């Protein structure tokens, strides 16, 4: 069975649910989760800067992270296991500012999401899992930042019942000491939307799609 690439943009602009190319046969399967050519044919300009992986136990929560400067768009897939991914729009002027969306990423389904710049990202691990991140910007530890997973203003509904309750959460010290949304707004006042438009011929017509991408220089937040 052959599954071709499929792209679905969500209500948060630039945030896509993607079904990658996958072919099953008697040996197993072959999966292609990124193709510069295919992405561009669907109006998405996305260049890779680095790729990394995380291995996490059931109950781990990594949230809600972003880089203050040199934003890091990322193509995220669960290679093995099951995670609940969350994306929060932090872009000043966005119609979905402060909104969040959740996605079940499951290794056996091969599904992935493309997270735009200027959004916070996190996940709750529902099974022991391996995650892949194909990033359009490098990781800079000096700009690493985030908002508390349980912030009352954003109010993410984490499926904690699927790990047996809050008492089974596993958190790094980093994630225990993040700021709340109000502190983020007091410091930064949200991120300026940073976008460009790609125009390409697709199916005989012109497709225009906005995708968020970081600049190479440092940007101040307003």
ZAKOL-325831 format. One record per residue: residue in three letters; residue number from 1; x, y, z of N, C-alpha, C in turn. Coordinates in Angstrom, 3 decimals, decimal comma. Layout:
N
ALA | NUM | X | Y | Z | X | Y | Z | X | Y | Z .
...
END
This chain:
222
UNK | 1 | 0,838 | -1,191 | 0,000 | 0,000 | 0,000 | 0,000 | 0,877 | 1,247 | 0,000 .
UNK | 2 | 0,538 | 2,218 | -0,852 | 1,305 | 3,453 | -0,938 | 0,455 | 4,625 | -0,464 .
UNK | 3 | 0,989 | 5,384 | 0,495 | 0,355 | 6,605 | 0,980 | 1,200 | 7,786 | 0,523 .
UNK | 4 | 0,613 | 8,691 | -0,241 | 1,342 | 9,866 | -0,708 | 1,249 | 10,990 | 0,320 .
UNK | 5 | 2,125 | 11,995 | 0,162 | 2,095 | 13,155 | 1,038 | 0,729 | 13,837 | 1,007 .
UNK | 6 | 0,261 | 14,253 | 2,184 | -0,946 | 15,073 | 2,285 | -0,677 | 16,198 | 3,285 .
UNK | 7 | -1,150 | 17,408 | 2,954 | -0,925 | 18,582 | 3,785 | -2,263 | 19,212 | 4,153 .
UNK | 8 | -2,475 | 19,458 | 5,447 | -3,691 | 20,116 | 5,908 | -3,307 | 21,258 | 6,835 .
UNK | 9 | -3,615 | 22,488 | 6,429 | -3,324 | 23,624 | 7,283 | -4,409 | 23,749 | 8,348 .
UNK | 10 | -4,009 | 24,041 | 9,570 | -4,940 | 24,181 | 10,683 | -5,427 | 25,626 | 10,786 .
UNK | 11 | -6,234 | 25,900 | 11,800 | -6,721 | 27,273 | 12,000 | -5,589 | 28,215 | 12,419 .
UNK | 12 | -4,492 | 27,662 | 12,957 | -3,310 | 28,470 | 13,266 | -2,454 | 28,558 | 12,002 .
UNK | 13 | -2,328 | 29,746 | 11,452 | -1,681 | 29,916 | 10,158 | -0,248 | 29,411 | 10,187 .
UNK | 14 | 0,106 | 28,618 | 9,186 | 1,447 | 28,071 | 9,093 | 1,641 | 26,763 | 9,830 .
UNK | 15 | 0,655 | 26,345 | 10,624 | 0,718 | 25,068 | 11,344 | -0,002 | 24,009 | 10,517 .
UNK | 16 | 0,744 | 23,018 | 10,068 | 0,218 | 21,987 | 9,183 | 0,221 | 20,618 | 9,851 .
UNK | 17 | -0,832 | 19,848 | 9,589 | -0,800 | 18,411 | 9,823 | -0,370 | 17,759 | 8,506 .
UNK | 18 | 0,599 | 16,853 | 8,592 | 1,157 | 16,249 | 7,382 | 1,129 | 14,736 | 7,495 .
UNK | 19 | 0,642 | 14,110 | 6,448 | 0,777 | 12,660 | 6,283 | 1,921 | 12,438 | 5,311 .
UNK | 20 | 3,021 | 11,829 | 5,728 | 4,168 | 11,653 | 4,837 | 3,980 | 10,496 | 3,859 .
UNK | 21 | 4,882 | 10,433 | 2,915 | 4,898 | 9,295 | 2,000 | 5,242 | 8,032 | 2,785 .
UNK | 22 | 4,481 | 6,975 | 2,543 | 4,757 | 5,702 | 3,206 | 4,345 | 4,555 | 2,300 .
UNK | 23 | 5,207 | 3,562 | 2,189 | 4,917 | 2,369 | 1,384 | 5,143 | 1,128 | 2,233 .
UNK | 24 | 4,104 | 0,314 | 2,359 | 4,174 | -0,941 | 3,107 | 4,308 | -2,126 | 2,154 .
UNK | 25 | 5,088 | -3,116 | 2,559 | 5,110 | -4,386 | 1,836 | 5,449 | -5,491 | 2,833 .
UNK | 26 | 5,763 | -6,664 | 2,338 | 5,981 | -7,809 | 3,226 | 7,197 | -7,631 | 4,131 .
UNK | 27 | 8,109 | -6,713 | 3,770 | 9,318 | -6,497 | 4,565 | 9,091 | -5,534 | 5,732 .
UNK | 28 | 8,058 | -4,704 | 5,607 | 7,837 | -3,641 | 6,587 | 7,351 | -2,399 | 5,866 .
UNK | 29 | 8,038 | -1,271 | 6,068 | 7,616 | -0,058 | 5,378 | 8,794 | 0,852 | 5,086 .
UNK | 30 | 8,580 | 1,757 | 4,134 | 9,528 | 2,810 | 3,770 | 8,799 | 4,135 | 3,947 .
UNK | 31 | 9,367 | 5,043 | 4,742 | 8,718 | 6,319 | 5,037 | 9,628 | 7,472 | 4,646 .
UNK | 32 | 9,066 | 8,444 | 3,945 | 9,763 | 9,693 | 3,633 | 8,948 | 10,815 | 4,255 .
UNK | 33 | 9,493 | 11,460 | 5,309 | 8,700 | 12,469 | 6,011 | 9,062 | 13,899 | 5,633 .
UNK | 34 | 10,077 | 14,073 | 4,780 | 10,412 | 15,415 | 4,301 | 10,974 | 15,326 | 2,890 .
UNK | 35 | 10,521 | 16,213 | 2,027 | 11,057 | 16,368 | 0,680 | 10,951 | 17,832 | 0,317 .
UNK | 36 | 12,079 | 18,494 | 0,138 | 12,073 | 19,913 | -0,235 | 11,222 | 20,144 | -1,474 .
UNK | 37 | 11,346 | 19,256 | -2,453 | 10,601 | 19,385 | -3,711 | 9,096 | 19,263 | -3,476 .
UNK | 38 | 8,679 | 18,257 | -2,702 | 7,247 | 18,053 | -2,453 | 6,673 | 19,193 | -1,621 .
UNK | 39 | 7,402 | 19,632 | -0,613 | 6,915 | 20,741 | 0,206 | 6,738 | 21,999 | -0,644 .
UNK | 40 | 7,713 | 22,294 | -1,485 | 7,600 | 23,480 | -2,332 | 6,457 | 23,354 | -3,332 .
UNK | 41 | 6,219 | 22,149 | -3,838 | 5,100 | 21,931 | -4,751 | 3,761 | 22,195 | -4,071 .
UNK | 42 | 3,761 | 22,134 | -2,732 | 2,558 | 22,439 | -1,965 | 2,617 | 23,819 | -1,311 .
UNK | 43 | 3,526 | 24,658 | -1,827 | 3,574 | 26,049 | -1,409 | 4,282 | 26,311 | -0,108 .
UNK | 44 | 5,080 | 25,355 | 0,384 | 5,768 | 25,507 | 1,672 | 7,274 | 25,542 | 1,431 .
UNK | 45 | 7,878 | 26,690 | 1,694 | 9,334 | 26,817 | 1,588 | 9,932 | 26,468 | 2,944 .
UNK | 46 | 10,687 | 25,385 | 3,001 | 11,192 | 24,905 | 4,288 | 12,580 | 24,322 | 4,098 .
UNK | 47 | 13,580 | 24,981 | 4,675 | 14,969 | 24,547 | 4,563 | 15,440 | 24,015 | 5,909 .
UNK | 48 | 16,087 | 22,870 | 5,903 | 16,569 | 22,264 | 7,149 | 17,904 | 22,862 | 7,586 .
UNK | 49 | 18,016 | 23,144 | 8,891 | 19,278 | 23,590 | 9,483 | 19,884 | 22,509 | 10,378 .
UNK | 50 | 19,032 | 21,774 | 11,090 | 19,534 | 20,691 | 11,927 | 18,404 | 19,712 | 12,229 .
UNK | 51 | 18,797 | 18,475 | 12,575 | 17,854 | 17,415 | 12,906 | 18,298 | 16,811 | 14,238 .
UNK | 52 | 17,350 | 16,620 | 15,148 | 17,698 | 15,952 | 16,402 | 16,545 | 15,067 | 16,863 .
UNK | 53 | 16,809 | 14,249 | 17,879 | 15,860 | 13,254 | 18,362 | 15,808 | 13,304 | 19,882 .
UNK | 54 | 14,656 | 12,965 | 20,435 | 14,544 | 12,782 | 21,880 | 13,954 | 11,400 | 22,153 .
UNK | 55 | 14,423 | 10,792 | 23,218 | 13,856 | 9,543 | 23,720 | 13,259 | 9,838 | 25,091 .
UNK | 56 | 11,979 | 9,520 | 25,280 | 11,294 | 9,906 | 26,519 | 10,458 | 8,753 | 27,052 .
UNK | 57 | 10,382 | 8,707 | 28,383 | 9,552 | 7,713 | 29,052 | 8,099 | 8,184 | 29,126 .
UNK | 58 | 7,189 | 7,239 | 29,245 | 5,784 | 7,579 | 29,467 | 5,664 | 8,484 | 30,684 .
UNK | 59 | 4,920 | 9,571 | 30,526 | 4,726 | 10,515 | 31,613 | 5,579 | 11,763 | 31,523 .
UNK | 60 | 6,592 | 11,741 | 30,662 | 7,431 | 12,935 | 30,479 | 6,614 | 14,041 | 29,815 .
UNK | 61 | 6,776 | 15,272 | 30,301 | 6,183 | 16,422 | 29,640 | 7,303 | 17,418 | 29,355 .
UNK | 62 | 7,357 | 17,872 | 28,130 | 8,326 | 18,887 | 27,710 | 7,495 | 20,059 | 27,195 .
UNK | 63 | 7,389 | 21,129 | 27,974 | 6,449 | 22,176 | 27,563 | 6,580 | 23,393 | 28,484 .
UNK | 64 | 6,184 | 24,530 | 27,895 | 5,894 | 24,874 | 26,490 | 7,068 | 25,715 | 26,012 .
UNK | 65 | 7,829 | 25,285 | 25,041 | 9,133 | 25,837 | 24,720 | 9,118 | 26,720 | 23,474 .
UNK | 66 | 10,064 | 27,668 | 23,447 | 10,318 | 28,485 | 22,253 | 11,698 | 29,112 | 22,397 .
UNK | 67 | 12,208 | 29,689 | 21,307 | 13,421 | 30,490 | 21,363 | 13,017 | 31,961 | 21,276 .
UNK | 68 | 13,518 | 32,777 | 22,226 | 13,165 | 34,190 | 22,238 | 13,604 | 34,893 | 20,961 .
UNK | 69 | 14,773 | 34,516 | 20,467 | 15,362 | 35,090 | 19,262 | 15,773 | 33,932 | 18,368 .
UNK | 70 | 15,809 | 34,177 | 17,058 | 16,118 | 33,124 | 16,091 | 15,130 | 31,975 | 16,272 .
UNK | 71 | 13,893 | 32,271 | 16,009 | 12,810 | 31,304 | 16,170 | 13,113 | 30,010 | 15,412 .
UNK | 72 | 12,566 | 28,910 | 15,898 | 12,941 | 27,591 | 15,391 | 11,717 | 26,828 | 14,873 .
UNK | 73 | 11,289 | 27,091 | 13,630 | 10,245 | 26,238 | 13,044 | 10,725 | 24,787 | 13,048 .
UNK | 74 | 9,782 | 23,857 | 13,183 | 10,202 | 22,457 | 13,280 | 9,146 | 21,526 | 12,693 .
UNK | 75 | 9,637 | 20,507 | 12,019 | 8,814 | 19,422 | 11,498 | 8,962 | 18,272 | 12,487 .
UNK | 76 | 7,866 | 17,933 | 13,162 | 7,928 | 17,021 | 14,306 | 7,176 | 15,732 | 14,002 .
UNK | 77 | 7,835 | 14,597 | 14,263 | 7,190 | 13,291 | 14,068 | 7,567 | 12,350 | 15,209 .
UNK | 78 | 6,614 | 11,563 | 15,644 | 6,875 | 10,499 | 16,607 | 7,290 | 9,258 | 15,814 .
UNK | 79 | 8,537 | 8,862 | 15,944 | 9,051 | 7,706 | 15,208 | 8,592 | 6,406 | 15,848 .
UNK | 80 | 8,534 | 6,427 | 17,171 | 8,110 | 5,230 | 17,916 | 7,328 | 5,671 | 19,138 .
UNK | 81 | 6,172 | 5,064 | 19,370 | 5,391 | 5,364 | 20,551 | 4,198 | 6,254 | 20,261 .
UNK | 82 | 3,850 | 7,110 | 21,222 | 2,643 | 7,942 | 21,132 | 2,831 | 9,157 | 22,027 .
UNK | 83 | 2,698 | 10,340 | 21,448 | 2,791 | 11,575 | 22,229 | 1,602 | 12,471 | 21,894 .
UNK | 84 | 1,283 | 13,355 | 22,838 | 0,268 | 14,380 | 22,612 | 0,998 | 15,704 | 22,468 .
UNK | 85 | 1,005 | 16,240 | 21,242 | 1,722 | 17,467 | 20,921 | 0,807 | 18,676 | 21,046 .
UNK | 86 | 1,374 | 19,783 | 21,524 | 0,618 | 21,029 | 21,669 | 1,406 | 22,179 | 21,057 .
UNK | 87 | 0,707 | 23,036 | 20,320 | 1,283 | 24,245 | 19,729 | 0,439 | 25,430 | 20,172 .
UNK | 88 | 1,115 | 26,504 | 20,647 | 0,439 | 27,718 | 21,100 | 0,900 | 28,885 | 20,241 .
UNK | 89 | -0,038 | 29,633 | 19,684 | 0,269 | 30,788 | 18,843 | 0,627 | 31,978 | 19,726 .
UNK | 90 | 1,869 | 32,489 | 19,591 | 2,339 | 33,630 | 20,386 | 2,608 | 34,852 | 19,512 .
UNK | 91 | 1,975 | 34,930 | 18,350 | 2,278 | 35,970 | 17,373 | 1,346 | 37,172 | 17,514 .
UNK | 92 | 1,948 | 38,311 | 17,764 | 1,209 | 39,558 | 17,884 | 0,427 | 39,827 | 16,603 .
UNK | 93 | -0,854 | 40,112 | 16,736 | -1,675 | 40,404 | 15,573 | -2,280 | 39,192 | 14,909 .
UNK | 94 | -1,919 | 38,003 | 15,338 | -2,496 | 36,790 | 14,751 | -3,937 | 36,637 | 15,223 .
UNK | 95 | -4,852 | 36,241 | 14,333 | -6,244 | 36,025 | 14,758 | -6,396 | 34,873 | 15,747 .
UNK | 96 | -5,371 | 34,026 | 15,843 | -5,422 | 32,906 | 16,795 | -4,424 | 33,098 | 17,939 .
UNK | 97 | -4,035 | 34,342 | 18,199 | -3,089 | 34,612 | 19,285 | -3,567 | 33,993 | 20,595 .
UNK | 98 | -2,676 | 33,281 | 21,254 | -2,888 | 32,597 | 22,544 | -3,729 | 31,331 | 22,414 .
UNK | 99 | -4,219 | 31,019 | 21,219 | -4,930 | 29,759 | 21,012 | -3,935 | 28,599 | 20,989 .
UNK | 100 | -4,404 | 27,419 | 21,350 | -3,567 | 26,232 | 21,265 | -4,319 | 25,118 | 20,544 .
UNK | 101 | -3,553 | 24,232 | 19,927 | -4,096 | 23,032 | 19,298 | -3,295 | 21,830 | 19,765 .
UNK | 102 | -3,975 | 20,697 | 19,921 | -3,332 | 19,459 | 20,330 | -3,448 | 18,391 | 19,256 .
UNK | 103 | -2,431 | 17,542 | 19,163 | -2,368 | 16,502 | 18,132 | -1,817 | 15,217 | 18,733 .
UNK | 104 | -2,417 | 14,095 | 18,376 | -1,849 | 12,796 | 18,708 | -0,882 | 12,389 | 17,607 .
UNK | 105 | 0,389 | 12,318 | 17,939 | 1,391 | 11,802 | 17,006 | 1,731 | 10,384 | 17,424 .
UNK | 106 | 1,558 | 9,464 | 16,479 | 1,666 | 8,035 | 16,772 | 2,663 | 7,402 | 15,801 .
UNK | 107 | 3,632 | 6,700 | 16,348 | 4,665 | 6,113 | 15,509 | 4,114 | 5,241 | 14,393 .
UNK | 108 | 3,144 | 4,415 | 14,698 | 2,601 | 3,491 | 13,701 | 1,830 | 4,212 | 12,594 .
UNK | 109 | 1,385 | 5,439 | 12,854 | 0,644 | 6,208 | 11,844 | 1,557 | 7,076 | 10,985 .
UNK | 110 | 2,784 | 7,337 | 11,443 | 3,776 | 8,142 | 10,722 | 3,368 | 9,608 | 10,573 .
UNK | 111 | 2,320 | 10,056 | 11,243 | 1,858 | 11,430 | 11,041 | 2,793 | 12,430 | 11,723 .
UNK | 112 | 2,787 | 13,676 | 11,225 | 3,690 | 14,701 | 11,724 | 3,021 | 16,068 | 11,658 .
UNK | 113 | 3,628 | 17,048 | 12,327 | 3,140 | 18,419 | 12,237 | 4,312 | 19,338 | 11,895 .
UNK | 114 | 3,996 | 20,415 | 11,198 | 4,968 | 21,452 | 10,880 | 4,619 | 22,671 | 11,716 .
UNK | 115 | 5,512 | 23,012 | 12,659 | 5,262 | 24,077 | 13,634 | 5,935 | 25,359 | 13,151 .
UNK | 116 | 5,180 | 26,450 | 12,983 | 5,784 | 27,701 | 12,507 | 6,576 | 28,411 | 13,589 .
UNK | 117 | 7,380 | 29,374 | 13,167 | 8,096 | 30,223 | 14,110 | 7,110 | 31,017 | 14,957 .
UNK | 118 | 7,610 | 31,529 | 16,085 | 6,831 | 32,405 | 16,962 | 5,670 | 31,684 | 17,642 .
UNK | 119 | 5,784 | 30,382 | 17,772 | 4,802 | 29,580 | 18,510 | 5,538 | 28,792 | 19,593 .
UNK | 120 | 4,832 | 28,536 | 20,696 | 5,377 | 27,652 | 21,728 | 4,972 | 26,216 | 21,408 .
UNK | 121 | 5,850 | 25,284 | 21,764 | 5,617 | 23,872 | 21,438 | 5,914 | 23,011 | 22,669 .
UNK | 122 | 5,138 | 21,945 | 22,827 | 5,414 | 20,992 | 23,883 | 4,695 | 19,681 | 23,636 .
UNK | 123 | 5,020 | 18,673 | 24,438 | 4,294 | 17,400 | 24,318 | 4,298 | 16,626 | 25,629 .
UNK | 124 | 3,269 | 15,801 | 25,744 | 3,127 | 14,846 | 26,839 | 3,289 | 13,456 | 26,255 .
UNK | 125 | 4,175 | 12,660 | 26,856 | 4,488 | 11,328 | 26,328 | 3,507 | 10,312 | 26,906 .
UNK | 126 | 2,725 | 9,687 | 26,026 | 1,691 | 8,741 | 26,454 | 2,176 | 7,296 | 26,430 .
UNK | 127 | 3,255 | 7,040 | 25,697 | 3,962 | 5,756 | 25,692 | 5,445 | 6,078 | 25,580 .
UNK | 128 | 6,322 | 5,187 | 26,010 | 7,748 | 5,385 | 25,767 | 7,923 | 5,701 | 24,281 .
UNK | 129 | 8,632 | 6,802 | 23,976 | 8,605 | 7,317 | 22,607 | 9,960 | 7,845 | 22,156 .
UNK | 130 | 10,129 | 7,858 | 20,834 | 11,256 | 8,517 | 20,180 | 10,681 | 9,564 | 19,233 .
UNK | 131 | 11,168 | 10,811 | 19,361 | 10,672 | 11,918 | 18,549 | 11,775 | 12,433 | 17,631 .
UNK | 132 | 11,364 | 12,846 | 16,435 | 12,265 | 13,440 | 15,461 | 11,872 | 14,896 | 15,238 .
UNK | 133 | 12,896 | 15,784 | 15,194 | 12,671 | 17,211 | 14,954 | 13,568 | 17,657 | 13,807 .
UNK | 134 | 12,962 | 18,067 | 12,714 | 13,707 | 18,581 | 11,560 | 13,495 | 20,101 | 11,548 .
UNK | 135 | 14,523 | 20,829 | 11,933 | 14,369 | 22,251 | 12,270 | 14,911 | 23,172 | 11,183 .
UNK | 136 | 14,228 | 24,312 | 11,012 | 14,633 | 25,319 | 10,033 | 15,549 | 26,371 | 10,645 .
UNK | 137 | 15,888 | 26,203 | 11,902 | 16,867 | 27,057 | 12,577 | 17,577 | 26,227 | 13,639 .
UNK | 138 | 18,810 | 26,611 | 13,941 | 19,583 | 25,909 | 14,963 | 19,011 | 26,160 | 16,353 .
UNK | 139 | 19,360 | 25,279 | 17,269 | 19,026 | 25,481 | 18,674 | 20,084 | 26,375 | 19,300 .
UNK | 140 | 19,625 | 27,412 | 20,000 | 20,511 | 28,319 | 20,719 | 20,119 | 28,285 | 22,199 .
UNK | 141 | 20,968 | 27,677 | 23,010 | 20,660 | 27,539 | 24,413 | 20,468 | 28,865 | 25,123 .
UNK | 142 | 21,202 | 29,907 | 24,676 | 21,101 | 31,199 | 25,335 | 19,760 | 31,895 | 25,092 .
UNK | 143 | 19,012 | 31,430 | 24,075 | 17,704 | 32,013 | 23,773 | 16,560 | 31,079 | 24,162 .
UNK | 144 | 16,892 | 29,955 | 24,757 | 15,882 | 28,961 | 25,104 | 14,969 | 29,504 | 26,202 .
UNK | 145 | 13,659 | 29,327 | 26,033 | 12,705 | 29,897 | 26,976 | 11,407 | 29,107 | 26,902 .
UNK | 146 | 10,422 | 29,496 | 27,701 | 9,153 | 28,787 | 27,652 | 8,136 | 29,344 | 28,623 .
UNK | 147 | 6,958 | 28,755 | 28,580 | 5,824 | 29,105 | 29,443 | 5,373 | 27,826 | 30,148 .
UNK | 148 | 4,949 | 27,968 | 31,381 | 4,537 | 26,815 | 32,178 | 3,457 | 25,989 | 31,481 .
UNK | 149 | 3,589 | 24,691 | 31,603 | 2,675 | 23,751 | 30,952 | 1,239 | 23,918 | 31,452 .
UNK | 150 | 1,097 | 24,358 | 32,715 | -0,220 | 24,457 | 33,354 | -0,654 | 25,912 | 33,538 .
UNK | 151 | -0,159 | 26,796 | 32,675 | -0,534 | 28,204 | 32,769 | -2,050 | 28,354 | 32,638 .
UNK | 152 | -2,652 | 29,139 | 33,527 | -4,116 | 29,246 | 33,554 | -4,675 | 30,103 | 32,423 .
UNK | 153 | -3,882 | 31,023 | 31,876 | -4,365 | 31,847 | 30,765 | -4,445 | 31,052 | 29,464 .
UNK | 154 | -3,429 | 30,248 | 29,201 | -3,440 | 29,427 | 27,985 | -4,349 | 28,216 | 28,179 .
UNK | 155 | -4,254 | 27,582 | 29,345 | -5,191 | 26,533 | 29,759 | -5,213 | 25,322 | 28,815 .
UNK | 156 | -4,035 | 24,774 | 28,576 | -3,945 | 23,550 | 27,769 | -4,603 | 22,395 | 28,523 .
UNK | 157 | -5,392 | 21,620 | 27,822 | -6,051 | 20,450 | 28,410 | -5,205 | 19,204 | 28,121 .
UNK | 158 | -4,215 | 18,976 | 28,945 | -3,360 | 17,803 | 28,762 | -4,130 | 16,529 | 29,155 .
UNK | 159 | -4,014 | 15,459 | 28,371 | -4,733 | 14,209 | 28,693 | -4,007 | 13,406 | 29,780 .
UNK | 160 | -3,951 | 13,971 | 30,969 | -3,190 | 13,354 | 32,059 | -3,767 | 12,007 | 32,473 .
UNK | 161 | -5,051 | 11,799 | 32,193 | -5,658 | 10,512 | 32,533 | -5,009 | 9,357 | 31,765 .
UNK | 162 | -4,383 | 9,667 | 30,632 | -3,760 | 8,615 | 29,819 | -2,403 | 8,180 | 30,361 .
UNK | 163 | -1,902 | 8,899 | 31,369 | -0,669 | 8,447 | 32,033 | -0,960 | 8,055 | 33,483 .
UNK | 164 | -2,240 | 7,968 | 33,821 | -2,617 | 7,555 | 35,166 | -2,711 | 8,681 | 36,167 .
UNK | 165 | -2,728 | 9,946 | 35,673 | -2,899 | 11,076 | 36,572 | -1,658 | 11,934 | 36,725 .
UNK | 166 | -1,854 | 13,127 | 37,297 | -0,779 | 14,116 | 37,418 | 0,386 | 13,615 | 38,254 .
UNK | 167 | 0,122 | 12,678 | 39,155 | 1,190 | 12,171 | 40,025 | 2,248 | 11,386 | 39,239 .
UNK | 168 | 1,938 | 11,018 | 38,000 | 2,880 | 10,260 | 37,177 | 3,662 | 11,130 | 36,202 .
UNK | 169 | 3,493 | 12,452 | 36,286 | 4,266 | 13,353 | 35,430 | 5,754 | 13,277 | 35,758 .
UNK | 170 | 6,573 | 13,342 | 34,709 | 8,025 | 13,407 | 34,858 | 8,487 | 14,724 | 34,235 .
UNK | 171 | 9,084 | 15,596 | 35,063 | 9,500 | 16,912 | 34,593 | 10,963 | 17,166 | 34,904 .
UNK | 172 | 11,661 | 17,796 | 33,958 | 13,002 | 18,300 | 34,224 | 12,884 | 19,574 | 35,060 .
UNK | 173 | 13,958 | 19,914 | 35,775 | 13,946 | 21,148 | 36,563 | 13,627 | 22,355 | 35,686 .
UNK | 174 | 14,129 | 22,348 | 34,452 | 13,866 | 23,436 | 33,512 | 12,372 | 23,694 | 33,363 .
UNK | 175 | 11,597 | 22,623 | 33,251 | 10,169 | 22,777 | 32,999 | 9,375 | 23,067 | 34,268 .
UNK | 176 | 10,013 | 22,938 | 35,417 | 9,343 | 23,273 | 36,676 | 9,410 | 24,765 | 36,975 .
UNK | 177 | 10,303 | 25,467 | 36,264 | 10,603 | 26,852 | 36,627 | 10,389 | 27,840 | 35,487 .
UNK | 178 | 9,546 | 27,489 | 34,517 | 9,263 | 28,394 | 33,417 | 8,326 | 29,513 | 33,871 .
UNK | 179 | 8,248 | 30,566 | 33,070 | 7,395 | 31,714 | 33,381 | 5,929 | 31,409 | 33,066 .
UNK | 180 | 5,043 | 32,215 | 33,608 | 3,641 | 32,138 | 33,229 | 3,398 | 33,081 | 32,055 .
UNK | 181 | 2,238 | 32,949 | 31,427 | 1,937 | 33,744 | 30,239 | 1,983 | 35,244 | 30,537 .
UNK | 182 | 1,470 | 35,665 | 31,688 | 1,484 | 37,091 | 32,026 | 2,911 | 37,624 | 32,084 .
UNK | 183 | 3,825 | 36,848 | 32,633 | 5,227 | 37,273 | 32,677 | 5,807 | 37,374 | 31,276 .
UNK | 184 | 5,457 | 36,420 | 30,420 | 5,900 | 36,475 | 29,027 | 5,428 | 37,759 | 28,360 .
UNK | 185 | 4,162 | 38,118 | 28,559 | 3,610 | 39,334 | 27,951 | 4,251 | 40,586 | 28,536 .
UNK | 186 | 4,513 | 40,591 | 29,830 | 5,161 | 41,744 | 30,450 | 6,569 | 41,948 | 29,907 .
UNK | 187 | 7,272 | 40,849 | 29,650 | 8,647 | 40,939 | 29,142 | 8,696 | 41,273 | 27,660 .
UNK | 188 | 7,865 | 40,582 | 26,871 | 8,026 | 40,607 | 25,421 | 6,839 | 41,206 | 24,671 .
UNK | 189 | 5,669 | 41,191 | 25,261 | 4,496 | 41,711 | 24,561 | 4,125 | 40,911 | 23,336 .
UNK | 190 | 4,446 | 39,650 | 23,293 | 4,216 | 38,731 | 22,168 | 5,293 | 38,913 | 21,108 .
UNK | 191 | 5,318 | 37,994 | 20,133 | 6,288 | 38,043 | 19,048 | 5,674 | 38,724 | 17,837 .
UNK | 192 | 6,497 | 39,475 | 17,107 | 6,041 | 40,037 | 15,841 | 5,952 | 38,920 | 14,813 .
UNK | 193 | 4,858 | 38,888 | 14,071 | 4,714 | 37,883 | 13,018 | 5,776 | 38,136 | 11,958 .
UNK | 194 | 6,481 | 37,078 | 11,592 | 7,569 | 37,173 | 10,624 | 7,243 | 36,221 | 9,491 .
UNK | 195 | 6,806 | 36,755 | 8,382 | 6,281 | 35,896 | 7,336 | 6,737 | 36,330 | 5,960 .
UNK | 196 | 6,774 | 35,390 | 5,073 | 6,961 | 35,728 | 3,679 | 6,033 | 34,851 | 2,865 .
UNK | 197 | 5,801 | 35,250 | 1,645 | 4,867 | 34,539 | 0,785 | 5,618 | 33,813 | -0,305 .
UNK | 198 | 5,308 | 32,539 | -0,496 | 5,874 | 31,794 | -1,604 | 4,797 | 31,640 | -2,672 .
UNK | 199 | 5,173 | 31,841 | -3,903 | 4,243 | 31,711 | -5,013 | 4,797 | 30,685 | -5,996 .
UNK | 200 | 4,015 | 29,676 | -6,272 | 4,473 | 28,593 | -7,123 | 3,353 | 28,109 | -8,020 .
UNK | 201 | 3,717 | 27,513 | -9,127 | 2,732 | 26,899 | -10,005 | 2,396 | 25,521 | -9,478 .
UNK | 202 | 1,121 | 25,245 | -9,345 | 0,684 | 23,953 | -8,805 | -0,581 | 23,556 | -9,542 .
UNK | 203 | -0,520 | 22,460 | -10,257 | -1,694 | 21,989 | -10,982 | -2,169 | 22,975 | -12,040 .
UNK | 204 | -1,218 | 23,718 | -12,622 | -1,589 | 24,658 | -13,671 | -2,007 | 26,014 | -13,143 .
UNK | 205 | -2,130 | 26,153 | -11,832 | -2,515 | 27,437 | -11,254 | -1,469 | 27,904 | -10,284 .
UNK | 206 | -1,644 | 29,111 | -9,783 | -0,680 | 29,664 | -8,848 | -1,165 | 29,468 | -7,418 .
UNK | 207 | -0,320 | 28,898 | -6,606 | -0,655 | 28,688 | -5,206 | 0,176 | 29,651 | -4,380 .
UNK | 208 | -0,476 | 30,391 | -3,525 | 0,219 | 31,290 | -2,620 | -0,079 | 30,859 | -1,198 .
UNK | 209 | 0,971 | 30,690 | -0,424 | 0,760 | 30,252 | 0,953 | 1,756 | 30,977 | 1,857 .
UNK | 210 | 1,281 | 31,367 | 3,018 | 2,136 | 32,044 | 3,981 | 2,743 | 31,003 | 4,910 .
UNK | 211 | 4,057 | 31,115 | 5,117 | 4,688 | 30,249 | 6,115 | 5,632 | 31,081 | 6,957 .
UNK | 212 | 5,646 | 30,848 | 8,245 | 6,467 | 31,623 | 9,157 | 7,894 | 31,076 | 9,165 .
UNK | 213 | 8,861 | 31,982 | 9,047 | 10,251 | 31,574 | 9,004 | 11,104 | 32,601 | 9,740 .
UNK | 214 | 12,156 | 32,192 | 10,423 | 12,966 | 33,136 | 11,166 | 13,926 | 33,902 | 10,263 .
UNK | 215 | 14,318 | 35,094 | 10,689 | 15,380 | 35,808 | 10,017 | 16,713 | 35,283 | 10,506 .
UNK | 216 | 17,788 | 35,639 | 9,803 | 19,110 | 35,188 | 10,211 | 19,666 | 36,042 | 11,336 .
UNK | 217 | 19,250 | 37,309 | 11,400 | 19,728 | 38,197 | 12,450 | 18,825 | 38,121 | 13,669 .
UNK | 218 | 19,315 | 38,631 | 14,770 | 18,507 | 38,637 | 15,984 | 17,378 | 39,639 | 15,832 .
UNK | 219 | 16,205 | 39,283 | 16,374 | 15,049 | 40,166 | 16,314 | 14,614 | 40,528 | 17,711 .
UNK | 220 | 14,239 | 41,743 | 17,889 | 13,631 | 42,152 | 19,148 | 12,153 | 41,800 | 19,123 .
UNK | 221 | 11,617 | 41,518 | 20,276 | 10,185 | 41,285 | 20,369 | 9,521 | 42,543 | 20,878 .
UNK | 222 | 8,300 | 42,760 | 20,421 | 7,604 | 44,002 | 20,785 | 6,592 | 43,749 | 21,878 .
END
